[in-house]
Amino acid sequence: MTDLFSKFDPLIEQRDTLLKTGVTDPFNLVMERVESPTVAICNGKRTILLGTYNYMGMTFDPDVIAAGQTALEEFGSGTTGSRVLNGTYVGHRACEEALCDFYAMDHAMVFSTGYQANLGIISTIAGKDDYIILDIDSHASIYDGCALGNAQIVPFRHNDIDALEKRLKRVPDGAGKLVVLEGVYSMLGDIAPLKEMIAVSKANGAMVLVDEAHSMGFIGERGRGVAEAQGVIDDVDFIVGTFSKSVGTVGGFCVSNHPKFEILRLVCRPYVFTASLPPSVVATAATSIRKLMDSAGKREHLWENSKRLHAGLRQLGFTLGTDEPQSAIIAVIMPDLEAGAAMWEALLNEGLYVNLARPPATPAGMTLLRCSLCALHSEEQVGEILGMFAAAGRATGCIS
Ligand SMILES: Cc1ncc(COP(=O)(O)O)c(C=O)c1O
């Protein structure tokens, strides 16, 4: 018998080698208590959260919590059904209406996760004979959507407008073309030149899908994302997003003005063949989305936090993923996995949680400490965070 697990041996060995150094497992942290969007208790210690994607700090918003509690009491703990059978409650419709209002678009479809939104939309609209032209650094859910639909995949170099144009021109005449882009790329926290890329895509007859998972709520005048900030939101055919970041709960969605969009509810397998979100979840999402529309003050503060952290880390001598802060994600580039894990643990011991990211999730084989800021981090907390980076960096030899 061939052990089907043998393909995991290299990863098992890498993990064992790392843990033998005595380092805490960076992928197995337990939060014992969560006090607020910015503070939790981990290993019995107060820990500042700087790796949760809770950009707008909505998880403890009193209105959001009250909406969830009411829905839980009035509609029960779950729908036990698919959206196309018994799983559409008034709350799911209200959530889709909130999304239509938020994006000023005609249609919205709520999925059980953002992963499933990409999986479902991409695989359903781009099939076997269609071409998907995508940034090589696209999220796993985008790649998995391409694979599920069995479309022809044509990757292009990250954020390279000329490379996108060249690939588009090579697609056979008459073939269906979908360009898939992200507003913010979550590993390095850099944004896409959507304006130019969408223009090139349209000039070459492609439809465009933009995943705004890491920009919703924060980037753009009304928090609609990078497409809004760059003035091209009306040229995007499909915006995909998630409730698991700025919205502060779980779920995913796609919004669009395409006149035939509603047919997707019948043909999109990751929408049809899975249970819908619990009523309490869609109630929290709808309340949060409506509040995000009027959160200009929080957006401003989050930009200040991002600039402050970026400048401070740079001053300490860390190498960062972007020259300027472009989003709420600041990536600190580590020399290798061992150094990254040691630094991650030293930060945790200081009382700071960040994400350790490593290949294959990261571009160019990089090990990263990814910091995601929250609009509710105070100026003092950002100061504390910089102090912890200074201490951990010196203790591990990452900076002098
Ligand atoms: C760009 C991007 N798209 C989609 C997703 C999936 O979101 P969810 O957590 O809702 O499945 C993520 C999650 O990390 C993401 O980073």
The ligand as an ORCA input file, in Angstrom:
! r2SCAN-3c Opt
* xyz 0 1
  C      -7.614     38.093     -0.928
  C      -8.495     37.156     -0.163
  N      -9.598     36.686     -0.744
  C     -10.425     35.845     -0.088
  C     -10.154     35.421      1.185
  C     -11.081     34.440      1.867
  O     -11.820     35.033      2.869
  P     -12.589     34.186      3.990
  O     -11.758     34.247      5.214
  O     -13.886     34.862      4.125
  O     -12.747     32.802      3.468
  C      -9.032     35.890      1.828
  C      -8.735     35.459      3.214
  O      -7.718     35.557      3.751
  C      -8.171     36.780      1.142
  O      -7.047     37.220      1.707
*
